[in-house]
Amino acid sequence: MDLAGGWRARDRRSAGEWMLDLSGLAVQGIGVPALQLVLVAWALGALAPGWRGSVPLGLLEGFLINLVLVDYAYYWNHRLLHAGSLWRWHAVHHTAPGLDVLVTGRNTLWTPALILYLWVNGLALFLLADPRGFVLAAGLTCLLDVWRHSPWAPVRATRVGRILATVLITPHEHGWHHSATRPGCNFGANLCWWDRLHGTYWSPLLSPPRLGLPRRESAVRMLLWPRPGALGAAVGAP
């Protein structure tokens, strides 16, 4: 599957886009885990040392809490990022004219602080007596995030495509979330159930005709401090 509008050659990515995407991946892949371990877990250890490992959940319970409950919380977190003044910090992610794995981290340098994973994952590492299941599900979420931004998925009309779409947000659905024509849909991260439940699910057989919202900011400005409204109006607000 090749999402319409996706990059078909690496040389179509400008120098500014390389900077945006690689900086975002560095923050997401290195900066966020470091903040979770050093700031969140360390700060909690200093403030409430008696709470460390105080929640006696097993591997399976920890896995399901992350995969289901945190995933549902992220659905609403994501919708709020599409609303009002928060949109300017998330809109950068929607400026890519196509999807590939490097777009996964495209954001301002500060956007990860607005996404619940930074805070929830660090808190869980501190509180859970056995955090292995939670960490396993968090790793799965990261892998699905990379896959969701790639063009590698079964065609929606095939049997495998239909089966996957009954459970997951696949690259096809996330492509529509990034579309220029209908971006206010498919806010879920892993599971598609939340979009189905709240009426924001959209998965026609065809791929979106065009991806990406127009940008009128320099790459440096988008990375550091995008102006309100410069990247378009908020879409898909709750």
Secondary structure, DSSP 8 states (H G I E B T S, - for coil): ---TT--SSGGGS-HHHHHHHHHHHHIIIIIHHHHIIIIIIHHHHHH-GGGTT-B---HHHHHHIIIIIIHHHHHHHHHHHTSGGGHHHHGGGGG-SS--GGGGG-S-SSGGGGSTHHHHHHHHHHHBSS-HHHHHHHHHHHHHHHHHTSS-S--TTSHHHHHHHTTB--HHHHHHHTBSS--SS---SSBSHHHHHHT-----SS--S-B-----S-HHHHHH---TTTT----S--
